[in-house]
């Protein structure tokens, strides 16, 4: 059998499989959002108890046991999860994405919207809830080390988690949707995941600055401005939404798939 015949047969099989699946499956969205929320509620309970019990002095054995242990575990787990997710999405990419069937493309669009919604939930916890909590912690407790209980959760857990989800959604779009894979780079989508991603490396600048200056009470200080600057990049979601909705309109009107 020729390569063309094999490709055609594989595409026909994929289209038949797609026709049997619903266009929108809310289960992954519900599971992803619920898992993140439940996890962070449990983390918040842990903070409430062990933050005051073992988090006030970073030089105590209790701090090493209840907080630094978390740091030593979460960082390699997050790195492995990031590489595994990116590798999986690339390995299972659609190598003929320019010719995906309209119904299958619409189903993938809804999958992408689910990715973006889960990304929004993860960003809320990281860039809003735990970030505001960190400000409250610094206005209540004077830290004696860069690794505070709030930092170990905020900087080194919640930020990497939303970065993983954000990059996963971007990779899904680039490997499975013609709009994002065959028509160049979406500036809006690049901003949507690069902006919040840059909050994480900005942590290094923040911690360097706090080594020389005490400004815990002044969260409007210039040292913190870049957190807000990069956070507002999340507004690029409106640009991505316009691209997605525009393609949905084209599919509804029977427009052809974009050529590569």
Secondary structure as UniProt FT lines:
FT   HELIX           3..20
FT   HELIX           26..54
FT   TURN            58..59
FT   HELIX           61..63
FT   HELIX           64..68
FT   HELIX           69..91
FT   TURN            95..96
FT   HELIX           97..99
FT   HELIX           102..123
FT   HELIX           124..129
FT   HELIX           130..140
FT   HELIX           149..153
FT   HELIX           154..158
FT   HELIX           159..176
FT   HELIX           178..181
FT   HELIX           187..212
FT   TURN            216..217
FT   TURN            219..220
FT   HELIX           222..224
FT   HELIX           225..231
FT   HELIX           232..236
FT   HELIX           237..252
FT   TURN            253..254
//
